[in-house]
Amino acid sequence: MAASEAITGGVRPRLLNEFGNPVQTQIYEDAERLVVSRTQDTQFILDDNNRLSSELQHHRGDLRLAGRVPFVVAEQWARECGARIGSKEFGLYCKQKMMDGEFAKLRVRGF
């Protein structure tokens, strides 16, 4: 089964909005330097985290969903900590950032 069939077939229907709102990249020159600006509509992720917080269970076996981080935020955190996305160091940094009250909307209740 193709990935698009799995998504549209109901396996993960809430991902459709994420694919419909990709990261936007703008590249331009500003005073003799190249500027890369990346933006993402994060409202869907915030709304979905809020919905998941109201559900009684968001576990799969031994795993538990702590929250969801928009890609542009993950990129910024990777630059801040100097580790690549997916590394152990990055995971520890994300945990620290997610526990900060500033990013509370990225967490799912109970984490």
Z-matrix of the N, CA and C atoms (Angstrom, degrees):
N
C 1 1.450
C 2 1.529 1 108.18
N 3 1.314 2 115.88 1 131.23
C 4 1.469 3 120.74 2 178.90
C 5 1.519 4 109.61 3 -70.63
N 6 1.327 5 115.60 4 155.34
C 7 1.468 6 120.21 5 -179.09
C 8 1.521 7 111.04 6 -59.25
N 9 1.327 8 117.30 7 -40.74
C 10 1.467 9 119.34 8 -179.59
C 11 1.521 10 111.04 9 -65.41
N 12 1.343 11 117.98 10 -34.58
C 13 1.462 12 120.88 11 177.45
C 14 1.521 13 110.64 12 -67.02
N 15 1.332 14 116.76 13 -40.32
C 16 1.460 15 120.10 14 -179.63
C 17 1.523 16 110.21 15 -63.96
N 18 1.308 17 115.95 16 -40.23
C 19 1.470 18 119.31 17 -178.12
C 20 1.520 19 110.17 18 -70.79
N 21 1.333 20 117.50 19 -49.84
C 22 1.457 21 119.30 20 -178.08
C 23 1.515 22 111.83 21 -72.65
N 24 1.351 23 117.07 22 -19.60
C 25 1.449 24 120.59 23 178.82
C 26 1.516 25 113.35 24 -79.59
N 27 1.309 26 118.60 25 1.78
C 28 1.450 27 121.28 26 175.28
C 29 1.510 28 114.92 27 100.03
N 30 1.330 29 118.79 28 -0.76
C 31 1.460 30 119.95 29 -179.27
C 32 1.521 31 109.84 30 -63.27
N 33 1.309 32 117.56 31 -46.55
C 34 1.462 33 122.11 32 178.43
C 35 1.530 34 108.76 33 -139.13
N 36 1.317 35 118.88 34 64.88
C 37 1.468 36 120.21 35 -172.95
C 38 1.518 37 114.50 36 -62.79
N 39 1.328 38 119.01 37 -26.01
C 40 1.461 39 118.60 38 -177.42
C 41 1.527 40 112.08 39 -72.20
N 42 1.346 41 117.53 40 -11.71
C 43 1.461 42 120.03 41 176.92
C 44 1.525 43 112.13 42 -75.22
N 45 1.313 44 118.18 43 -16.38
C 46 1.453 45 120.19 44 -179.41
C 47 1.520 46 111.59 45 -56.01
N 48 1.315 47 117.67 46 -41.66
C 49 1.456 48 120.16 47 179.73
C 50 1.518 49 111.10 48 -64.01
N 51 1.311 50 118.24 49 -38.50
C 52 1.455 51 120.48 50 179.47
C 53 1.516 52 110.65 51 -64.20
N 54 1.325 53 117.46 52 -41.34
C 55 1.456 54 119.54 53 178.55
C 56 1.521 55 110.34 54 -69.39
N 57 1.304 56 117.86 55 -28.16
C 58 1.456 57 121.64 56 178.17
C 59 1.516 58 112.44 57 -77.78
N 60 1.316 59 118.98 58 -17.43
C 61 1.459 60 123.78 59 -179.81
C 62 1.524 61 110.05 60 -121.99
N 63 1.339 62 117.13 61 69.54
C 64 1.461 63 118.62 62 -176.90
C 65 1.526 64 111.56 63 -71.82
N 66 1.297 65 114.75 64 170.63
C 67 1.456 66 121.61 65 175.16
C 68 1.523 67 107.59 66 -68.04
N 69 1.323 68 115.71 67 131.17
C 70 1.459 69 121.51 68 178.20
C 71 1.522 70 108.81 69 -97.67
N 72 1.321 71 117.39 70 132.89
C 73 1.463 72 122.29 71 -179.74
C 74 1.511 73 109.50 72 -119.33
N 75 1.332 74 116.02 73 128.51
C 76 1.466 75 122.01 74 175.05
C 77 1.520 76 108.00 75 -121.96
N 78 1.329 77 116.27 76 133.75
C 79 1.461 78 121.69 77 179.72
C 80 1.523 79 107.19 78 -123.45
N 81 1.317 80 115.94 79 127.76
C 82 1.457 81 120.03 80 178.60
C 83 1.525 82 110.32 81 -151.93
N 84 1.342 83 115.09 82 163.83
C 85 1.464 84 120.93 83 178.15
C 86 1.513 85 108.82 84 -95.18
N 87 1.324 86 115.78 85 140.93
C 88 1.449 87 121.72 86 178.81
C 89 1.525 88 108.11 87 -143.75
N 90 1.329 89 117.07 88 109.84
C 91 1.464 90 122.86 89 178.07
C 92 1.534 91 111.96 90 49.92
N 93 1.315 92 115.14 91 56.80
C 94 1.462 93 122.40 92 175.73
C 95 1.527 94 114.81 93 66.92
N 96 1.311 95 117.64 94 24.16
C 97 1.461 96 119.96 95 174.29
C 98 1.523 97 108.39 96 -137.76
N 99 1.298 98 115.54 97 154.23
C 100 1.450 99 122.13 98 179.30
C 101 1.530 100 108.40 99 -93.29
N 102 1.324 101 116.84 100 127.29
C 103 1.457 102 122.07 101 -178.59
C 104 1.526 103 109.17 102 -113.75
N 105 1.325 104 115.77 103 128.07
C 106 1.463 105 121.73 104 175.98
C 107 1.519 106 106.91 105 -112.82
N 108 1.314 107 115.86 106 117.76
C 109 1.463 108 121.96 107 -179.51
C 110 1.525 109 108.54 108 -113.05
N 111 1.341 110 116.33 109 125.60
C 112 1.464 111 120.74 110 179.66
C 113 1.520 112 108.65 111 -120.00
N 114 1.322 113 116.29 112 131.18
C 115 1.464 114 122.01 113 -179.95
C 116 1.527 115 108.89 114 -131.22
N 117 1.316 116 114.45 115 159.79
C 118 1.465 117 120.55 116 179.85
C 119 1.522 118 108.05 117 -152.45
N 120 1.319 119 116.72 118 137.23
C 121 1.456 120 120.95 119 174.02
C 122 1.523 121 107.46 120 -76.25
N 123 1.313 122 117.12 121 110.68
C 124 1.471 123 121.55 122 -173.74
C 125 1.528 124 113.12 123 -99.82
N 126 1.315 125 117.70 124 -0.09
C 127 1.469 126 119.78 125 -175.54
C 128 1.525 127 111.91 126 -58.74
N 129 1.342 128 117.53 127 -39.34
C 130 1.462 129 120.19 128 179.65
C 131 1.524 130 110.62 129 -60.16
N 132 1.323 131 117.03 130 -43.29
C 133 1.469 132 120.89 131 -178.63
C 134 1.523 133 110.00 132 -64.62
N 135 1.331 134 117.25 133 -43.37
C 136 1.469 135 120.66 134 179.28
C 137 1.525 136 110.83 135 -63.99
N 138 1.328 137 116.93 136 -43.36
C 139 1.472 138 120.69 137 178.73
C 140 1.527 139 110.87 138 -64.38
N 141 1.332 140 116.90 139 -40.87
C 142 1.460 141 120.10 140 -178.93
C 143 1.531 142 110.72 141 -68.49
N 144 1.331 143 117.51 142 -39.12
C 145 1.469 144 119.88 143 175.28
C 146 1.522 145 110.69 144 -60.82
N 147 1.328 146 116.80 145 -40.39
C 148 1.464 147 121.11 146 178.30
C 149 1.532 148 110.34 147 -63.67
N 150 1.325 149 116.75 148 -42.27
C 151 1.467 150 121.13 149 178.71
C 152 1.525 151 109.89 150 -63.61
N 153 1.332 152 116.87 151 -44.48
C 154 1.462 153 120.57 152 -180.00
C 155 1.524 154 111.64 153 -63.92
N 156 1.321 155 116.89 154 -31.76
C 157 1.466 156 120.50 155 178.52
C 158 1.520 157 111.66 156 -64.49
N 159 1.324 158 116.34 157 -29.96
C 160 1.458 159 119.55 158 -178.34
C 161 1.530 160 112.36 159 -84.43
N 162 1.319 161 117.93 160 -12.45
C 163 1.463 162 120.61 161 177.71
C 164 1.520 163 109.42 162 -78.47
N 165 1.306 164 115.72 163 148.94
C 166 1.457 165 120.24 164 -178.31
C 167 1.518 166 112.42 165 -70.78
N 168 1.316 167 116.75 166 -35.09
C 169 1.454 168 118.93 167 -172.54
C 170 1.525 169 109.45 168 -135.09
N 171 1.313 170 116.47 169 129.13
C 172 1.463 171 121.31 170 172.75
C 173 1.531 172 108.26 171 -136.47
N 174 1.342 173 113.68 172 55.68
C 175 1.467 174 122.16 173 -178.98
C 176 1.519 175 108.87 174 -117.07
N 177 1.313 176 116.28 175 153.81
C 178 1.460 177 123.25 176 168.69
C 179 1.511 178 106.37 177 -136.39
N 180 1.295 179 116.79 178 100.24
C 181 1.457 180 120.18 179 -177.37
C 182 1.512 181 110.55 180 63.59
N 183 1.320 182 115.93 181 -124.93
C 184 1.462 183 121.08 182 179.49
C 185 1.526 184 112.75 183 -84.98
N 186 1.335 185 117.22 184 -8.05
C 187 1.457 186 121.20 185 -177.34
C 188 1.523 187 111.10 186 -90.30
N 189 1.305 188 115.43 187 149.45
C 190 1.457 189 121.07 188 179.39
C 191 1.519 190 108.32 189 -138.62
N 192 1.317 191 116.80 190 134.44
C 193 1.457 192 121.40 191 -179.83
C 194 1.521 193 109.52 192 -75.61
N 195 1.336 194 116.09 193 120.85
C 196 1.459 195 121.32 194 178.86
C 197 1.522 196 110.87 195 -90.16
N 198 1.313 197 116.81 196 -31.55
C 199 1.453 198 121.34 197 -178.88
C 200 1.510 199 109.87 198 165.34
N 201 1.323 200 115.47 199 -178.22
C 202 1.457 201 120.92 200 179.26
C 203 1.517 202 108.37 201 -132.99
N 204 1.319 203 115.56 202 134.59
C 205 1.458 204 122.00 203 -176.96
C 206 1.525 205 108.74 204 -113.38
N 207 1.342 206 118.13 205 125.74
C 208 1.467 207 119.86 206 175.62
C 209 1.529 208 110.58 207 -59.35
N 210 1.320 209 115.87 208 149.08
C 211 1.453 210 120.48 209 -175.45
C 212 1.526 211 112.24 210 -60.02
N 213 1.344 212 117.47 211 -40.77
C 214 1.471 213 119.12 212 -178.71
C 215 1.527 214 111.05 213 -64.91
N 216 1.325 215 118.05 214 -31.48
C 217 1.471 216 121.57 215 176.18
C 218 1.528 217 109.23 216 -71.15
N 219 1.327 218 117.04 217 -42.58
C 220 1.464 219 120.79 218 178.07
C 221 1.523 220 110.69 219 -60.71
N 222 1.323 221 117.43 220 -40.00
C 223 1.467 222 120.65 221 176.87
C 224 1.528 223 110.92 222 -60.92
N 225 1.325 224 116.50 223 -44.11
C 226 1.471 225 120.99 224 179.66
C 227 1.525 226 110.48 225 -63.44
N 228 1.318 227 117.18 226 -44.36
C 229 1.465 228 120.75 227 179.60
C 230 1.526 229 110.99 228 -63.65
N 231 1.338 230 117.30 229 -36.99
C 232 1.464 231 120.69 230 178.36
C 233 1.529 232 110.23 231 -63.82
N 234 1.334 233 116.49 232 -40.71
C 235 1.474 234 119.48 233 176.67
C 236 1.520 235 110.82 234 -64.86
N 237 1.334 236 116.79 235 -41.81
C 238 1.468 237 120.98 236 -178.09
C 239 1.530 238 111.73 237 -62.71
N 240 1.314 239 117.04 238 -43.04
C 241 1.471 240 119.56 239 -175.33
C 242 1.522 241 113.07 240 -91.82
N 243 1.327 242 117.78 241 -11.58
C 244 1.456 243 120.95 242 178.09
C 245 1.516 244 114.05 243 75.15
N 246 1.314 245 117.91 244 18.16
C 247 1.465 246 121.82 245 179.16
C 248 1.525 247 109.08 246 -118.74
N 249 1.305 248 116.09 247 154.09
C 250 1.463 249 118.14 248 179.95
C 251 1.523 250 110.63 249 -82.32
N 252 1.319 251 115.50 250 152.65
C 253 1.459 252 122.16 251 179.06
C 254 1.526 253 108.72 252 -59.30
N 255 1.315 254 116.39 253 130.05
C 256 1.458 255 122.15 254 179.64
C 257 1.518 256 114.00 255 100.78
N 258 1.333 257 117.14 256 -12.52
C 259 1.466 258 119.32 257 179.64
C 260 1.533 259 110.10 258 -78.76
N 261 1.316 260 115.76 259 163.12
C 262 1.463 261 120.95 260 179.01
C 263 1.530 262 110.66 261 -62.22
N 264 1.343 263 116.13 262 -41.80
C 265 1.469 264 120.75 263 179.44
C 266 1.529 265 110.67 264 -61.43
N 267 1.330 266 115.81 265 -41.17
C 268 1.459 267 120.19 266 178.91
C 269 1.530 268 110.34 267 -64.49
N 270 1.329 269 117.33 268 -41.70
C 271 1.464 270 121.24 269 178.34
C 272 1.518 271 112.34 270 -60.26
N 273 1.319 272 116.61 271 -41.97
C 274 1.467 273 120.55 272 178.06
C 275 1.525 274 110.97 273 -66.28
N 276 1.327 275 115.94 274 -39.98
C 277 1.468 276 119.78 275 178.73
C 278 1.530 277 110.46 276 -65.01
N 279 1.340 278 116.73 277 -41.86
C 280 1.469 279 120.98 278 177.83
C 281 1.524 280 111.13 279 -61.00
N 282 1.309 281 116.38 280 -42.50
C 283 1.470 282 120.15 281 179.45
C 284 1.527 283 109.80 282 -59.93
N 285 1.332 284 116.12 283 -44.08
C 286 1.461 285 120.77 284 178.98
C 287 1.537 286 110.57 285 -62.49
N 288 1.329 287 117.11 286 -44.96
C 289 1.465 288 120.79 287 -179.37
C 290 1.529 289 111.18 288 -66.04
N 291 1.336 290 117.04 289 -39.75
C 292 1.464 291 120.54 290 -177.76
C 293 1.529 292 111.51 291 -67.69
N 294 1.316 293 117.42 292 -27.43
C 295 1.459 294 120.63 293 178.56
C 296 1.528 295 111.57 294 -78.06
N 297 1.327 296 116.77 295 -16.18
C 298 1.456 297 122.09 296 176.94
C 299 1.530 298 108.24 297 -69.96
N 300 1.308 299 117.25 298 137.23
C 301 1.459 300 121.61 299 -178.67
C 302 1.517 301 114.16 300 -60.10
N 303 1.329 302 117.00 301 -24.87
C 304 1.463 303 121.01 302 -179.15
C 305 1.535 304 111.48 303 -62.49
N 306 1.328 305 117.10 304 -27.82
C 307 1.458 306 121.59 305 -176.80
C 308 1.531 307 112.05 306 -111.66
N 309 1.309 308 117.37 307 25.63
C 310 1.465 309 122.22 308 -177.08
C 311 1.532 310 112.58 309 -58.86
N 312 1.332 311 118.17 310 -32.01
C 313 1.467 312 120.32 311 -178.41
C 314 1.520 313 112.81 312 -71.45
N 315 1.322 314 117.20 313 -12.36
C 316 1.456 315 120.02 314 176.46
C 317 1.515 316 112.21 315 -83.96
N 318 1.333 317 116.71 316 -16.44
C 319 1.468 318 121.91 317 -178.68
C 320 1.520 319 110.07 318 -86.38
N 321 1.334 320 113.96 319 153.71
C 322 1.453 321 121.13 320 170.95
C 323 1.510 322 107.04 321 -97.67
N 324 1.318 323 118.02 322 137.23
C 325 1.460 324 122.66 323 -175.12
C 326 1.527 325 111.27 324 -49.75
N 327 1.298 326 115.46 325 140.48
C 328 1.456 327 120.81 326 178.16
C 329 1.499 328 113.46 327 97.54
N 330 1.331 329 117.04 328 -5.57
C 331 1.467 330 119.09 329 178.71
C 332 1.506 331 109.02 330 -91.33
